[in-house]
Amino acid sequence: MTTDQAVLLVALVDLSADVDAGQRYEDAVLALLSRHGGELERRLRTGDGRPRCT
């Protein structure tokens, strides 16, 4: 792969029932993206409002 090619990574994360803990985890992980040249393209949430990122 050359440096001008992008990689699309999709993550489905099944979080615990503790929504606050899940939000803290999501915030911590997403904060690492820019460190590695990544960016969040889309964030999806389930029907009950829990976060789901892609």
Steps between C-alpha positions, in 0.01 A plus 500: 500500500632846416480799733222662294262212568265520797379220723140501619463333837153419630448416866188365663534517876262328740522709818395400847174608657691786670443769237725752679793257503441430132503871421829545688651207308379640168640846580839354597527285187384770261754742649775268366390526137676826418821370656509241221369716217149363528166670507148408601288489188169396653359425842186291520287427804267214573127544554548539875748784457815309572797612292620298207791633294611418152 
